[in-house]
């Protein structure tokens, strides 16, 4: 983005259309800080879809959790359940480890956000 080349983007337009959280997320997720950024509104739908997926996932989780009987103290002890639980545990830990590494060691927030998107897929 350069004022002298007349290819600047007014941030107020993006903030009005998409809000501050979506704009911040796009800035962090789109490209690494060392890369050149080519602003376009074509990248917003991907971020908006991910935000909607997160919102629906949490809404569904809270809805299902509210349906649980307060007297239920343990989970089903079937081989299928244990297999699925182990898979989810390993999958979650794989993504959390990768995101933690990208944030704390390499400082590549765009890669960390991409890994989080992979987890929700």
Secondary structure, DSSP 8 states (H G I E B T S, - for coil): --TTTT----HHHHHHHH-HHHHHHHHHHHS-TTS-----GGGHHHHHHHHHHHHHHHHHHHHHHHHS-TT--S----HHHHHHHHHHHHHHHHHHHHHHHIIIII--HHHHHHHHHHHH-
